[in-house]
Each structure stands twice: as structure tokens, then as C-alpha cells.
Amino acid sequence: MATILVVDDNRDNRRVISRLLEFGGHAAVTARDGHEALESARSAQPDLVLMDLAMPEMDGWATTAAMKQADDLRAIPVIVVTGHVTRDDILRAQEVGCQDVVSKPVDYYVLMDKVARHLGSASNDDTEATPRLDDTRRSA
């Protein structure tokens, strides 16, 4: 069982994604914004982060960039879970260190496939993987 940090400013999204993860056999920890995400990542030391991009104050791009600059957090894989699936949004997410993208609304099977893929690659330190634009369209 992995511990996964779910970062989203929408309470319903946090709840739904957390339940999907729990159904898949994982433990979910949640955060409402980027600042809380950094605190939660440090305290929970999750195996993976699912990051929304559009959040007030500190968005997912800035939060991921901060994580990737922190010695104690940089190795944690980050998967973006967002409605922002334009090529520019995905490229920007990749530039700050996100490993993959899942589009909203979330498809359970796509989510669990990507979670499994990146939990496996976390042990291989595959932090430079490229988000796959074609996979984001499967869940739409």
C-alpha cells in the first residue's frame, strides 16, 4: 500500500480521488492548496503526489516547482490531475517537474494505471519521464 498526497482546492475532487485511491488499495492524504501540500508532503512523506494545477494563492505549477527544488521532496513523483490539458499547460507542468498527466473528469482505470506506473518508477528514480499528452485524452 502506498501513501498518496491528493492536492486540490475543490473538496469534492479531493474526496472522490481519495476514495478511488483507497478502493485501489492505497492510503490518501489530502491538501487544499500549495502551501498545505508542501507541509503535508514533509510530514506524510508520500510515495506519490496527485496535483491539481488551478489553485488559488500557490498553484500546482509553483507547488511542484517548490517540491522539485527541495532536497527532501524532489524524489516524490508528481502526477498532474487537471482540466488544463492544453499542450502549453502540459509542457509547463513538465518543465516544473511533473511526470505525467491525468485529465478531469478522472477515469479510474487511467488513474490507477498511471499511479501503478509511477509508484514502480519511483524506486527506479524515473523523475525525468515525459507526460504523455495522448493518455490525457483517454479519460475525457
Disulfide bonds with the S-S distance in Angstrom:
none
